[in-house]
């Protein structure tokens, strides 16, 4: 499938490896699932990390669904990959996607922007650009991968939860050329161009707490609720270099999902674009002032409470 050209090409099954190699596609081993579907391994590939040693250590089976518009994680997968639960603040404040099943049943699923990774045959990770992922226990997961043997209540009683599973939709598949080989089974996919940014060009962890300039002031910027670390980073990377000074995001706790992106007031065109995606300009708290234009992130407030914000900017500082 060539999404950019909007073309579909058919090849003999025996030619899959040769066609993929000639096109420079990465092999993603798949496994047969129920109803003739295939699945690949999916992981969370965070765009912001405190240390370079941090990396994905969990994965789930993901149904390859070229007919679905959205990628979906069920709740067990969201908890396994991201540590998210239904009553988390970032979940409660997220926009909802209403999905209607074949039988007419419907489920409202929160939408969060996430960076996901597709695991290749040599255990390398293919990184599509971040997408808005729906989270919910759609019926297809029970039908395809089943449920756990024990219930979710103490002593294994109660309803049996779905096994951790995901579904990869066209929001991912439409990004790059891919080849489906059901007889192997395997999926071959092209790496995203100019993504993710090389390590030397990524935001670096500065410290815990709000980002500050050398005068101890918060930088000018915009804020958003129900925002993930991945979303804040993706917004910053999408801007011309130097227009975004950094980001601060609270991943847990009572302010979970509160994010700041440091873009100066003079950047009205950029601000209008960000506002279209839910960002809003913030003002300095009473009795304080924001940093002047041209200020850079040089430090943080330090940890003031458990699960405080995390500050990331273009240069790594010792804290």
N, C-alpha and C positions, 0 to 999 in steps of 0.2 A: 504494500500500500504506500502510495506517494501522496501524503496529505497536501503538500504545497501545490503540487501540480493537479491535485484532485483526480488522480488516476489509480486504477486497480490493474495489476498485472498478475497473470496466472503462470505458474511454472510447474514442471513435473516434480513430484515429491523427491525423487532421487537427486534433483539438482539443487536442493535447498542450500546445502553447505557451500557449494560453488558460487551460487548467486549471492549469498550473504557475504562471502569473502570478497568477491569482486566489488561489492557495494560498500565494503568497510563496515558491515553491521556486526554488532556484538551479540553473541549467543546467550540467551537466557533459558537455561534448562527448564522444562515444564514437566508436570505430571498429570496423568489422566484423572479427571474427577467424574462425578456422577453426571448423567444426562449428556455425555459426550463433550463436556466442557474440559478445558485445560487450565492449570494454575501455575503461577510462578511465585518465587519468594520475594516478599516486599518488606522493606525496613524503613525506619525514619532516619533521614539524613540531615541532621541539624545544620542550619546556616550560621549559627552563632554558638561558639564553644568557649568555655573558660580556658581550656588547654587543648593543644593539638592532639594530645593523647586520647581525648574524648572521641567516641565514635559509636556507631550502631552496634549493639550487642544482642539484639533480639530481632526476629523476623517472623512473619506469618505467611500462610499460603494466601495468594490473591487470585481470584477468578479473572481470567482474561475475558472481558465483555466489550466487544467493539460496538455493541448496540446501546450501551448506556452512556449518557452525556457526562455523568459525574462519577468520580472515584468515591468509594464508600468504605469506611471501616466499621465493623460491628463493635459493640461496647467492649467485649473482651480484648479485641485487637487494639482499641484505643488505650485501654489500661496497660496492656503489655508493652506497646511501643512508646507511649507518651506519658503514662501514669495518670491519664485523665479518667475522671468518674462523672457520673450523671449530675451530681450536686455541686460540681466545681463552678465557681463564679464565671469563669471564661466560657463555660458551656451554657449556663443559664442566660447570659447576655448575648449569645451569638445569634445571628439571623438564622431562620429556619428554612429548610427545603422540605416540602410535602411530597412524599413519594406514595404512589398508588400501585398496589400489586395487581397481579393478574386476576385474582379473585375479588378485587374491589376494595380490599382492606387498605388502609392508609396509615402512614407513620410520619411524624414530623421529626426531621433530623437536623441538628445544629450544623452549621457550616463553619469550618476553621481553615485558614490558609496554612498549608503544611508543605514541607520539603520532603519528598519521598525518594527512596532509592530502590532500584531493581537489581537483584543479585544475579551476577553472571556465572558462567560455568567455572571460572577460575577464582570465584569468590570476590571479584572486584564488583564495584557498585556503579551502575549507570544512573546518572542524576538528571531526571527531567526538571524543567522549571517548576517552581511551586504552584500548586493548584488549590482551589477551594474544595476541601474534602468534607463530604457528609458523614455523620456518625450516627449509626442506628442499627438495630437488629432486624434488618430486612428478612423477609421469609426465605429468600433464596439461600441465605447462609445455612439455615436449618436443613433445607432440602439437599444442599450440595455437600456440606462438610459435617452436618449432624450436630449433636449436642453432647455435652460432657456426661460421663456415667453417673456422677453424683450431683445432688442438688446443691443450691447455693446457700441453704440454711445450715445451722450447726448439725453435726453428725451426718452430713450428706443428704439431709431431707430437703423438701421444698422443690421448686421448679428447677429443672436442669438448664443451665445457661448454654448458649451456643458456644461452639468451639471458636477460638480466635480466628478470624478470617477477614479478608478484604475483597474488594472488587475494583478492578482498574478499568476506568471508562475512557471515553474519547477525549476528555480534558488532558489526559496523558498521551494516549496513542496518536492524537492529531498533531503532536508537536514535531515529530520526526518520522522519517521513513521507517517502516517496519515490515517484517515478513513472518507470516504464520505458517508453521509446518506441523500440521496435526498428526502426521504419521510418526514423527520422531518420539514424543512431541517436543516442540521447542518454539520459542519466539526469538526472532533476531531484530535488533533495533539499532538505529544510528544514535550516536552520542549527540547531545545538544551542543550547538555551536556557541562558543563564548560563554559557556555556563558549565559548572559554577565558576565564580571568579577564582583565579589562582590564589594559593595561600598568602602570597605577599600582598595581594590586593583585597584582602578581606578585613572586615571590622575585627578589632582585637579587644579582648576583655580588659577593661580598665579597673573595675572594682565593683564592690557592692554599694548600692545607694544611688541617688540621683547624680547625673553627670554635672560637673561644675567647670567653670573657666578658672584662670589663675587668680581671679579676684574673689573666688568662692561664690560666684553667681551662676544660676541656672541659665542655660543658653536659650535663645529664641527658638520657638518651634511649634509643632502641632501635637495633639494628643488623640488617642483613640481607645475605646473600650473593647473588650473581647478580641484582643489582638495577640497573636502568637509571636514568639521570637522570630520564627521563620518569616512571618508577614512583614514585621518591622524591618528585618534585614533586606528582604526582597525589594521593599519600597526604597530603601536607601541605595541599594545597588543599581536600581533602575534610573536614578537621577544622574545628571552629569557630575563627574568627579569634582568634588569640592563644594557642591551645592548642599549636600547632606553632611553635617559634621559628626554625626553619630546617632545612636539610639539608646534608649533606656526602656527596659521591659520588666514587669513583675510577673514571673512565671508561676508563682504559688501564693498562698496566703490570702488575706482579706482584700488586697488590691490586685489579685490575679487578673491578668489580661490588660492591665492599664499600661499603655505604651506611649513613648514620646519619640518623635523624630525631629532632629534639630535642623530646621530649614529657616533661614532668616526672613523677616517680614518683607524685605525688599523683593523677594522672589514671588511676586503675585501670581505669575502664570503657573508656577509649580504648585503653589498653594491651592489654586482653583482646581487643579487636577487631583490633588490629594483629597480635597474636600469632597469631590465626587465619589470617593471611596470611603467616606465616613470619618476623615480626620478633621479636626477643628483647631484653630489657633488658641493657645492658652495665654493667660496673663500672669504676671508676677503676683504672688500672694501679698496681702496687705502688709506694708512696711518693708517690702523687699523690692529689688529691681532686677530685671533680666540683664544678661551680659550684652554689651554693645555689639554692633555689626563687626564681623571679622574675628570674633572670639573663637577659640578652639577649646576642645575638651582637654583638660589637664589633670583632672582628679575627680573624686566623688565625695559625697557626704559621709561615706562609711555606713556600716550597718546600724540602723536605728531600731530595728525590730526584726523578729524572725521572718524569713521569706521576704526580704526587702528587694528592691529593684536591682537589676544587673545593668551596668553601664558598658557600652561598647563604642569604640571610636577607631580612628585610623592609625593611631600609634599606641603601642602597648607600654604601659607604665607600671612600675613596681608599686605595690600597695602594701 
